[in-house]
Amino acid sequence: MADLPAGVAASGGGERGDWELTTVADDEAVFFRGAEVRRMEGLEPGRTYRAFGQEFTTLPRPPGERLATVATVNDVHFGETVAGHIEGMDIGPVMRSAPGERPYPEVMNSAAVAEIASLRPDAVVAKGDLTATGTPEEYAAFEGCYRPVFGDRLFVTRGNHDNRAAGAAFDCPPAQRIDVPGAVLALLDTSRPGQGGGALDQRQLDWLDDLAAGLDVPLLVFGHHPCWQDLPGDWAGEGASLDPASSAALVALAARRPAVVGYAAGHTHRNRVRYFPETGTAPFIEVACVKDFPGSWAEYRVFEGGILQVHRRLSRPEAVAWSEQCRAMVFGLYPQYAFGALGERCLALPPRWG
């Protein structure tokens, strides 16, 4: 077990259970205890450390130089006023911003923009549910928060909240190619008008297949809806994912195209990773929402020899205060659902050639 670099554990403390390990990268770890945040920086990749009563191992660093940084957000829900409400279900409690306070989507997203901007990312991918009720005004609020900071580095697609039967909040291409140093990103619009669940049509699949066939760099695919998988006791099926046919087609495509190193989605408001036998090491990822607990976004570190996903929890005091309130949702069970295991938040997307 390695010693922490000098000074990094000088402040804070506590036993396991007091501090929550939220992030482990190849060179850092981040702990939360309520509104307190402790960052351990300057760590060595692939080594085991002990701090704040917990043992953890940093992610192994892929070989070669670091070439690019990509950030992704989802389920930001501009215009939402009540968190924790699911239509047709009484699961309580629900959360609201207090009278006179800034609306919580503004609090959380302004924090996300500031934290992402500090990384100077090559691209920022907003993968759906940018609005709460699919109005142009809500989308304008999203644009007003993100676009002035990221400009043409910002790429957006729709989620189910953005594509109502009465009309979409904004237009976007069905498929977008985004080139960053060392990798290509594919952004797919999985939304369907008036439907909670998602789908991919044959044109999108053919486009993605052609793109993957011609690449000699990793391809990371993004969309709003995760792949469907029938797991006992899990929230899966209609409304929670891509439809089974689209999911099967996407998995089959990834299986035959080794350029595809992973698929990252949102929609479910949780951090989770699944692997399919056909696709080997390629993870199918769900990233939790920006708007409430844990206040998540994801950083992708692109190296010559692979990609790392590093989960980020918003750490600005006002964002932490709101997300901590939201722990009480779903009868206090929401953190067990939304947070996910450490390996589902911070993980490697290795190359699949050879």
Secondary structure, 3 states (H helix, E strand, C coil): CCCCCCCCCCCCCCCECCEEEEEECCCEEEEEECCEEEEEECCCCCCEEEECCEEEECCCCCCCCEEEEEEEECCCCECCCCECCECCECCCCCECCCCCCCCHHHHHHHHHHHHHHCCCCCEEEEECCCECCCCHHHHHHHHHHHHHHHHHHEEEECCHHHEECCEECCCCCCEEEEEECCEEEEEECCCCCCCCCECCCHHHHHHHHHHHHCCCCCEEEEECCCCCCCCCCCCCCCCCCECHHHHHHHHHHHHHCCCEEEEEECCCCCCEEECCHHHCCCCEEECCCCCCCCCEEEEEEEECCEEEEEEEECCCHHHHHHHHHHHHCCCCCHHHHHCCCHHHHCEEECCCCC
